[in-house]
Amino acid sequence: MAEIFPGYSEFGRVLADFITRDAAARGAVLSDNEGDTVDLAFDEARTSALEVQILGAQLDRAAERLSSWFQDRGRGPCEILIEASHGRLCCAFIGGAYVLAVLSEPAAGDDEARATEAERVLAGFRELRRDIEALLDT
């Protein structure tokens, strides 16, 4: 297994633990509502700190707006999954001021396999979200 950069705080350690458990995950970041990195973790063989930091910085407004749209319609918190040819991105606006994002390897296989993998990714992301929210509440 490649070296996982574990961040600088308890947030980074939680993110690093997630990357260690999910072999497809390349990096994860928690950013504030200004797009600044609170902490990050990443697989140094598959991505860079800069790529993960930019990921968090670029998602803050979009994640906040989409989350607000769903909340305004009584649908509760949401997770965003974007699939592309070169990777998957999962993100959510949490704690009223933060964006949590994970960059993963692209899904492979037919539509059924990709749908199954998307469900697995979202379930893992929700668990990570709960862990980070618990730290934010302390």
Sequence and secondary structure as in RCSB ss.txt:
>XXXX:A:sequence
MAEIFPGYSEFGRVLADFITRDAAARGAVLSDNEGDTVDLAFDEARTSALEVQILGAQLDRAAERLSSWFQDRGR
GPCEILIEASHGRLCCAFIGGAYVLAVLSEPAAGDDEARATEAERVLAGFRELRRDIEALLDT
>XXXX:A:secstr
   EE  SSHHHHHHHHHHHH TTEEEEEEEETTS EEEEEEETTT  HHHHHHHHHHHHHHHHHHHHHHHHTT 
    EEEEETTEEEEEEEETTTEEEEEEE    SSHHHHHHHHHHHHHHHHHHHHHHHHHHH 
